[in-house]
Amino acid sequence: MSGHISKNIFVFFVIFLLIYEFSVYLSNDMIMPAMIDIVNEFSVGDEYISTSLSVFILGAASLQIFLGPLSDRYGRRRFMLFGVFFFILGCFISALSTSIYQFQISRYMQGMGVCYIGVIGYTIIQEMFEEKKAVKIISLMNAISILGPLFGPLAGSLFLEYYNWRGINIVIAFIAIISLFGFYFSFPNEEKLSSFSKITKENSKKISIFYIIINYIDILKNKKFIMGVISFGLIKIPFVVWIAISPLLLIKKAGLSNVEYALCQIPFFGGVIIGILYLQNLLKFYSLNKIIMIGSAILGNGLIAAFLFSILFQEHFLTIIIPYFLYSVGLGIVSSPINRLVLFSSSATKSSVAALLSFIAMLIVILGIKSMEYFYQNQSNIALGAFGFTVFFLYLFFISLFLRKKENEEVISEEVKVCH
């Protein structure tokens, strides 16, 4: 960093990026307790609850592949400002929606806001700060991505006790407006970023659609990458499916209040945090392959137990919550190691591998949600348990193939801690 003023600008940029990331995740997590009210207001079926989440994730996947190269060439600041503005517009459209279709369009626009966080925001932080400081900042931002689902439903439920669901989007829009003004005045001068940024800018002039496509085709030819990304996408499916169907399971079916619904989310998302903390200890003693096997055993026991408990104890919601706590602990353990090994399974640039990893994994999750809509038509816990059971054994097949592939690099534990 150069000079006191520049240092202040960088600090403010990180603060406003945190605010923006928080608003984007809240736009999904706070609205979930209201989804029963939303589908009732628009007189549509319950299947639109999970569809709205699929649309949000589709929006998050839509720009990943092209945003990086284009922002490098034409300037990150203008893309970031446009992205935040577009997200804010999506919030207002959601608040003013008069039909489920307008609401779904707004969900897609809100989901697109996720793209700018990783592709532009995280990249700039890596260039702005030396390694250790960048690690601390990105770790904090990763924590926010976990705390959003943990506290978002509770915040949304408390809001709904006093106000209409449309007000949630207004509140989130004004939070994002703070970040928009912040980015306008505190976005780092791209010419003063690290030498890596300058090299990227020179190379970006050569970028063409043809070059991007050829680069991604080369990555897709890597069998280890394919096995890894399928594994990564599959094991995320139960996590996102829970977010999608929990309003139906807990509010409509079990008759819980919005606040009780939010409290039931704590074991699930808290389990992920416990898994991440346990991962830090495992990294001191085991290889990544061994850690993945340990985590897979834990999450597998959780998904198998969810199926067995739903048969033995039938339709009580605790037959899902208790086993899914175990699944979420295992998910917290395996996510970062799988992410890291997939990232380094290809010799292509890490930004390209990361973009394709994120894009394909999100598509797999969307397919999982749509499949679950078919399984869960009768809102049976047994069907939900059977779905998770099936997903686990598909994951087990692909992760076994992935781990059998010869490892090209040994990953140091300090690097792995920031991949989640």
Secondary structure, 3 states (H helix, E strand, C coil): CCHHHHHHHHHHHHHHHHHHHHHHHHHHHCCHHHHHHHHHHCCCCCHHHHHHHHHHHHHHHCCHHHHHHHHHHHCHHHHHHHHHHHHHHHHHHHHCCCCHHHHHHHHHHHHHHHHHHHHHHHHHHHHHCCHHHHHHHHHHHHHHHHHHHHHHHHHHHHHHCCCCCHHHHHHHHHHHHHHHHHHHHHCCCHHHCCHHHHHHHHHHCCCCHHHHHHHHHHHHCCHHHHHHHHHHHHHHHHHHHHHHHHHHHHHHHCCCCHHHHHHHHHHHHHHHHHHHHHHHHHCCCCCHHHHHHHHHHHHHHHHHHHHHHHHHHCCCCHHHHHHHHHHHHHHHHHHHHHHHHHHCCCCCCHHHHHHHHHHHHHHHHHHHHHHHHHHCCCCCHHHHHHHHHHHHHHHHHHHHHHHHCCCCCCCCHHHHCCCC
